[in-house]
Amino acid sequence: MPELAPRRYRLIVFDWDGTLADSTALIAGALRAACVEVGRPMPSEADARYVIGLGLADALAHVAPGLTPDEQRLLASHYRRHYLGRETTIPLFDGACALLSDLDDAGFLLGVATGKTRVGLDRSIARTGLHGRFHATRCADEGLPKPHPDMLLALMDRLAVEPRDTLMVGDTTHDLDLARNAGAQAVAVAYGAHDTEGLAAHRPLATVHSIAELRTWLATNA
């Protein structure tokens, strides 16, 4: 990592799926297959990718609106079966571990704000060898999901960091809205769930297209 300029932020918060973990295709595929299994039309790839990062209940309501509570539970069960059957194959994006290590060594506080459940995030962190890397994490089932500011506000409160000193990094407009709603800044990564045009419309500080590009941007601007 290039030598860091004087620090602008104290806390850098990462989304998980589509930002650190290359899981977008699996999540979208599991959502699409689950909808068919409950007799609903298969959502488009774009619609399935759009809901990544939301809490599961919000995501399922978007791709299959109007379900009864029993149908929602069945849809969630099918989704989990498809997803968990291949969860162990999900890699981190190339360079993600090194980026986090460099940022940690440089003295940044690191966090995660994710639409995953606590059980799911803890399992993913353990599987990828990142236990102890993050100073605080927040999941969708611990409060209000994205784009409500609850996740980021909780992380900032726990780590005693002001919004002006906090940077959110994410691959969806939900992440960018989360940051804006919490009074923080955001950088978009365009290698995950949402496309470049949609991300740019939410006016992040920057839109990057790889971990390597993110690494360079952070070295210069964070």
C-alpha positions as CSV (number, residue, x, y, z in Angstrom):
1,M,0.0,0.0,0.0
2,P,1.4,3.4,-0.8
3,E,2.5,5.6,2.0
4,L,-0.6,7.1,3.7
5,A,-1.2,10.9,3.5
6,P,-2.3,12.7,6.7
7,R,-5.4,10.9,8.0
8,R,-8.9,12.3,7.2
9,Y,-11.0,9.6,8.8
10,R,-10.7,7.6,12.0
11,L,-13.2,4.9,11.2
12,I,-13.7,3.0,7.9
13,V,-16.8,0.8,7.8
14,F,-17.1,-1.9,5.1
15,D,-20.2,-3.6,3.8
16,W,-19.6,-7.4,3.5
17,D,-21.4,-9.1,0.6
18,G,-20.2,-7.6,-2.7
19,T,-17.7,-5.4,-1.1
20,L,-15.3,-7.7,0.8
21,A,-16.8,-11.0,-0.2
22,D,-17.5,-12.1,-3.8
23,S,-21.0,-13.4,-3.0
24,T,-23.3,-11.4,-5.3
25,A,-23.9,-14.1,-7.9
26,L,-24.7,-16.7,-5.2
27,I,-27.1,-14.5,-3.3
28,A,-28.9,-13.4,-6.4
29,G,-29.1,-16.9,-7.7
30,A,-30.5,-18.2,-4.4
31,L,-33.1,-15.5,-4.3
32,R,-34.2,-16.3,-7.9
33,A,-34.4,-20.0,-7.3
34,A,-36.3,-19.7,-4.1
35,C,-39.0,-17.5,-5.7
36,V,-39.6,-20.2,-8.3
37,E,-39.9,-22.8,-5.6
38,V,-42.8,-20.9,-3.9
39,G,-44.6,-20.5,-7.2
40,R,-43.6,-16.9,-7.8
41,P,-42.1,-15.5,-11.1
42,M,-38.3,-15.6,-11.1
43,P,-37.1,-12.0,-10.5
44,S,-34.7,-10.6,-13.0
45,E,-31.0,-10.7,-12.2
46,A,-31.1,-6.9,-11.7
47,D,-33.9,-7.1,-9.2
48,A,-32.3,-9.9,-7.3
49,R,-29.0,-7.9,-7.1
50,Y,-30.8,-4.7,-6.1
51,V,-31.9,-6.1,-2.8
52,I,-28.5,-7.4,-1.7
53,G,-27.5,-5.5,1.4
54,L,-31.0,-5.1,2.8
55,G,-32.3,-7.2,5.7
56,L,-33.6,-10.5,4.5
57,A,-37.3,-9.6,5.2
58,D,-37.0,-6.4,3.2
59,A,-35.2,-8.3,0.4
60,L,-37.8,-11.0,0.1
61,A,-40.7,-8.5,0.2
62,H,-39.1,-6.7,-2.7
63,V,-38.5,-9.7,-5.0
64,A,-41.8,-11.4,-4.0
65,P,-44.3,-8.8,-2.8
66,G,-47.7,-9.7,-1.3
67,L,-46.7,-13.0,0.3
68,T,-48.5,-14.3,3.4
69,P,-46.5,-14.7,6.6
70,D,-46.4,-18.5,6.0
71,E,-45.3,-18.0,2.4
72,Q,-42.6,-15.5,3.5
73,R,-41.2,-18.1,5.9
74,L,-41.2,-20.7,3.2
75,L,-39.4,-18.4,0.8
76,A,-36.8,-17.6,3.5
77,S,-36.3,-21.3,4.1
78,H,-35.7,-22.0,0.4
79,Y,-33.4,-19.1,0.1
80,R,-31.3,-20.2,3.1
81,R,-31.1,-23.7,1.7
82,H,-29.8,-22.5,-1.6
83,Y,-27.4,-20.0,-0.1
84,L,-26.0,-22.1,2.8
85,G,-25.4,-25.1,0.4
86,R,-22.7,-23.1,-1.3
87,E,-21.7,-20.6,1.4
88,T,-18.3,-22.2,2.0
89,T,-17.3,-21.6,-1.6
90,I,-17.5,-17.7,-1.3
91,P,-14.1,-16.1,-1.5
92,L,-13.0,-12.7,-0.4
93,F,-12.1,-10.5,-3.3
94,D,-8.4,-10.6,-4.2
95,G,-6.5,-8.1,-2.1
96,A,-9.2,-7.6,0.6
97,C,-7.2,-9.3,3.4
98,A,-4.1,-7.3,2.6
99,L,-6.1,-4.0,2.4
100,L,-7.7,-4.6,5.8
101,S,-4.3,-5.6,7.3
102,D,-2.7,-2.4,6.0
103,L,-5.5,-0.2,7.2
104,D,-5.3,-1.8,10.6
105,D,-1.6,-1.4,10.8
106,A,-2.0,2.2,9.9
107,G,-4.2,2.8,12.9
108,F,-7.6,3.1,11.4
109,L,-10.6,1.7,13.3
110,L,-12.3,-0.9,11.1
111,G,-16.0,-1.9,11.1
112,V,-18.6,-3.9,9.2
113,A,-22.2,-2.9,8.5
114,T,-24.1,-5.7,6.8
115,G,-27.5,-7.0,5.9
116,K,-26.3,-10.4,7.1
117,T,-27.5,-11.8,10.4
118,R,-25.1,-11.9,13.3
119,V,-24.8,-15.7,13.0
120,G,-24.1,-15.4,9.3
121,L,-21.5,-12.6,9.7
122,D,-19.6,-14.4,12.5
123,R,-19.6,-17.6,10.5
124,S,-18.2,-15.7,7.4
125,I,-15.5,-13.8,9.5
126,A,-14.3,-17.1,11.1
127,R,-14.3,-18.9,7.7
128,T,-12.2,-16.2,6.0
129,G,-9.7,-15.8,8.8
130,L,-10.6,-12.3,9.7
131,H,-11.5,-12.9,13.4
132,G,-10.2,-9.9,15.4
133,R,-9.6,-7.7,12.4
134,F,-12.6,-5.5,13.0
135,H,-13.1,-3.2,16.0
136,A,-16.9,-3.4,15.8
137,T,-19.5,-4.9,13.5
138,R,-23.3,-4.5,13.1
139,C,-25.8,-6.7,11.5
140,A,-29.4,-6.4,10.2
141,D,-30.9,-8.4,12.9
142,E,-29.4,-6.3,15.7
143,G,-31.4,-3.1,14.9
144,L,-32.8,-1.4,11.9
145,P,-31.5,-2.5,8.5
146,K,-30.1,-0.4,5.7
147,P,-30.7,2.3,4.6
148,H,-31.8,3.4,8.1
149,P,-28.8,5.0,9.8
150,D,-29.0,2.7,12.9
151,M,-26.1,0.4,11.9
152,L,-23.6,3.2,11.3
153,L,-24.8,5.3,14.3
154,A,-24.4,2.2,16.5
155,L,-20.8,1.6,15.3
156,M,-19.9,5.3,15.7
157,D,-21.3,5.4,19.2
158,R,-19.5,2.2,20.2
159,L,-16.2,3.4,18.9
160,A,-16.7,7.1,20.0
161,V,-16.2,8.4,16.4
162,E,-18.0,11.4,14.9
163,P,-19.8,11.2,11.6
164,R,-17.3,13.6,10.0
165,D,-14.5,11.1,10.9
166,T,-16.3,8.1,9.4
167,L,-16.2,6.6,5.9
168,M,-18.5,3.9,4.6
169,V,-17.4,1.6,1.8
170,G,-20.1,-0.4,-0.1
171,D,-21.3,-1.8,-3.3
172,T,-24.9,-0.7,-3.2
173,T,-27.0,2.4,-3.1
174,H,-28.3,1.1,0.3
175,D,-24.8,1.6,1.6
176,L,-24.5,5.1,0.2
177,D,-27.9,6.0,1.7
178,L,-26.9,4.5,5.0
179,A,-23.8,6.8,5.1
180,R,-25.8,9.9,4.1
181,N,-28.5,9.2,6.6
182,A,-25.9,8.9,9.3
183,G,-24.1,12.0,8.3
184,A,-21.0,10.1,7.1
185,Q,-19.1,10.1,3.8
186,A,-19.0,7.1,1.4
187,V,-17.0,5.4,-1.3
188,A,-18.8,3.1,-3.8
189,V,-17.3,0.0,-5.2
190,A,-18.6,-1.0,-8.6
191,Y,-17.5,-4.6,-8.7
192,G,-20.4,-5.8,-6.5
193,A,-24.2,-5.8,-6.7
194,H,-25.1,-2.4,-8.1
195,D,-24.0,-0.8,-11.4
196,T,-21.8,2.2,-11.8
197,E,-24.5,4.5,-13.0
198,G,-26.8,3.8,-10.1
199,L,-24.0,4.3,-7.6
200,A,-22.9,7.5,-9.1
201,A,-26.4,9.0,-8.9
202,H,-26.0,8.8,-5.2
203,R,-22.9,11.0,-5.3
204,P,-20.3,9.1,-3.4
205,L,-16.9,10.6,-2.9
206,A,-15.6,8.2,-5.5
207,T,-16.5,5.1,-7.4
208,V,-13.8,2.5,-7.7
209,H,-13.8,-0.7,-9.8
210,S,-11.4,-3.0,-7.9
211,I,-9.9,-3.6,-4.5
212,A,-6.6,-2.3,-5.9
213,E,-8.3,0.9,-7.0
214,L,-9.9,1.2,-3.6
215,R,-6.6,0.7,-1.9
216,T,-5.0,3.5,-3.9
217,W,-7.9,5.8,-3.2
218,L,-7.8,5.2,0.5
219,A,-4.0,5.7,0.6
220,T,-4.5,9.1,-1.0
221,N,-7.7,10.3,0.5
222,A,-8.5,8.5,3.8
